[in-house]
Amino acid sequence: MTDPAPDLVPVTLLTGFLGSGKTTVLNNLVRQPELADALVIINEFGEMALDHMLVAHSTENLVMEMSNGCVCCSIRHDLVKTLRDITWRYSRNGERWFKRILIETTGLADPAPIIHTLMTHPRIAPQYRLDGIVATVDMGTVMDTLDHHQEAIKQVAMADALLLTKSDLVAEERRGPLLHRLDAINPAAPRWEVRDGEIAAHQVLGLGLFDATGKTPDVARWLNEASYAVQSTHAHAHEHEHEHGQHHDENRHDDHIRAFCFTIEQPIAEDSLTNWLELLADFSGSNILRVKGIFNIEGTARPVVVHGVQHVFHPPVTLPAWPSEDQRSRVVFITRDVSRELKDFIERANHVLATGALS
Ligand SMILES: Nc1nc2c(ncn2[C@@H]2O[C@H](COP(=O)(O)OP(=O)(O)OP(=O)(O)O)[C@@H](O)[C@H]2O)c(=O)[nH]1
């Protein structure tokens, strides 16, 4: 297990569908003192690179990436190159001056490949860590967007925080169904209503579990397992479902998203966690969108946290202390297209965690 590594540069990913207000938010964020030492990377797709003109950041602190070709491949390639080069390109007197990075992705991006690059690339992972995924959601168009665009659902499902933009354009009676729909996709992420990009930097920074100030990280917020209506039982799963009696169009993509939370009462063996991580890493499907867990390991006083995007996991991190009285192990899965096979797999993973037995 590793200790939280304050020397890794935190990276915040700002995602959200086309026109959902990312640049407006970014523009507001970069004026705040917390982001004075941030390097901003804007990834634009296609011919028209306009976003950077809208961002009121010193051009010294701004990197524009232009992508053509396949969104996912070119983003991955460009990002690796940019992140590799910026340490020397943006150093003063031989020292890197920026303390954090903010990446605005193109609205069509699936965030997963970008996150995988940050977490696994041999030249990138040792230098950077994902601080959080923030997704803007245009309240005016989100229903339609979610109906038609898988990427938008993935952006919402994977986010650590949702910024609900343009609420001024939404009639009061439309808000309920809209929030309900977001509940079904990502019940745990905190949501902030944002008018014309106005959001305090501290609400979108430090969403991960590392805290350079040495404070105990806010695991409760990170895991937010209360939103899954967890009742304490032994290794028991609770599925976050739509409310009964609700009728949805069967073909709606986001009806395929489910969130599960497991709680394990007894401390678990370290081997169980190792086996569990191996099992998940071997899982070949991409239908596990996000996994987060906090673990009480036998014989240790400090909790271990793990988080993964699809089958890629950050190395487990030992926190300085338990953040609250609750010292049970808890795991959250956000999944897509929950087939019988996927359910069986999650059950098996759960069993491995509770017992350590791989079969
Ligand atoms: N009414 C209203 N308009 C907003 C709000 N936030 C952003 N907008 C407008 O929405 C439009 C799109 O905002 P952008 O910030 O460019 O969106 P984006 O996600 O960066 O767009 P792409 O880069 O094209 O994906 C702009 O005209 C903004 O002025 C809001 O809270 N209310």
The ligand as an SDF file (V2000), in Angstrom:
LIG
                    3D

 32 34  0  0  0  0  0  0  0  0999 V2000
  -28.4760   31.0410  -19.8530 N   0  0  0  0  0  0  0  0  0  0  0  0
  -27.3030   30.5340  -19.4920 C   0  0  0  0  0  0  0  0  0  0  0  0
  -26.3520   30.3460  -20.4320 N   0  0  0  0  0  0  0  0  0  0  0  0
  -25.1680   29.8090  -20.0550 C   0  0  0  0  0  0  0  0  0  0  0  0
  -24.9030   29.4360  -18.7080 C   0  0  0  0  0  0  0  0  0  0  0  0
  -23.6610   28.9060  -18.6420 N   0  0  0  0  0  0  0  0  0  0  0  0
  -23.1740   28.9520  -19.9030 C   0  0  0  0  0  0  0  0  0  0  0  0
  -24.0660   29.4870  -20.7560 N   0  0  0  0  0  0  0  0  0  0  0  0
  -23.9210   29.7190  -22.2130 C   0  0  0  0  0  0  0  0  0  0  0  0
  -23.9020   28.4770  -22.8830 O   0  0  0  0  0  0  0  0  0  0  0  0
  -23.1150   28.5640  -24.0770 C   0  0  0  0  0  0  0  0  0  0  0  0
  -22.1140   27.4170  -24.1330 C   0  0  0  0  0  0  0  0  0  0  0  0
  -21.2130   27.5760  -23.0620 O   0  0  0  0  0  0  0  0  0  0  0  0
  -19.7000   27.0930  -23.1420 P   0  0  0  0  0  0  0  0  0  0  0  0
  -19.0760   27.4300  -21.8340 O   0  0  0  0  0  0  0  0  0  0  0  0
  -19.0310   27.5800  -24.3640 O   0  0  0  0  0  0  0  0  0  0  0  0
  -19.9130   25.5160  -23.2770 O   0  0  0  0  0  0  0  0  0  0  0  0
  -18.8200   24.3940  -23.5360 P   0  0  0  0  0  0  0  0  0  0  0  0
  -19.2560   23.1940  -22.8020 O   0  0  0  0  0  0  0  0  0  0  0  0
  -17.4510   24.9050  -23.2600 O   0  0  0  0  0  0  0  0  0  0  0  0
  -18.9930   24.2070  -25.0960 O   0  0  0  0  0  0  0  0  0  0  0  0
  -18.1020   23.3080  -26.1100 P   0  0  0  0  0  0  0  0  0  0  0  0
  -16.6650   23.7070  -25.8870 O   0  0  0  0  0  0  0  0  0  0  0  0
  -18.6260   23.6710  -27.4510 O   0  0  0  0  0  0  0  0  0  0  0  0
  -18.3670   21.8810  -25.7840 O   0  0  0  0  0  0  0  0  0  0  0  0
  -22.4700   29.9390  -24.0470 C   0  0  0  0  0  0  0  0  0  0  0  0
  -23.1930   30.7850  -24.8750 O   0  0  0  0  0  0  0  0  0  0  0  0
  -22.6020   30.3730  -22.5830 C   0  0  0  0  0  0  0  0  0  0  0  0
  -22.6750   31.7650  -22.4310 O   0  0  0  0  0  0  0  0  0  0  0  0
  -25.9470   29.6670  -17.7110 C   0  0  0  0  0  0  0  0  0  0  0  0
  -25.8160   29.3490  -16.5220 O   0  0  0  0  0  0  0  0  0  0  0  0
  -27.1190   30.2030  -18.1790 N   0  0  0  0  0  0  0  0  0  0  0  0
  1  2  1  0
  2  3  2  0
  2 32  1  0
  3  4  1  0
  4  5  2  0
  4  8  1  0
  5  6  1  0
  5 30  1  0
  6  7  2  0
  7  8  1  0
  8  9  1  0
  9 10  1  0
  9 28  1  0
 10 11  1  0
 11 12  1  0
 11 26  1  0
 12 13  1  0
 13 14  1  0
 14 15  2  0
 14 16  1  0
 14 17  1  0
 17 18  1  0
 18 19  2  0
 18 20  1  0
 18 21  1  0
 21 22  1  0
 22 23  2  0
 22 24  1  0
 22 25  1  0
 26 27  1  0
 26 28  1  0
 28 29  1  0
 30 31  2  0
 30 32  1  0
M  END
$$$$
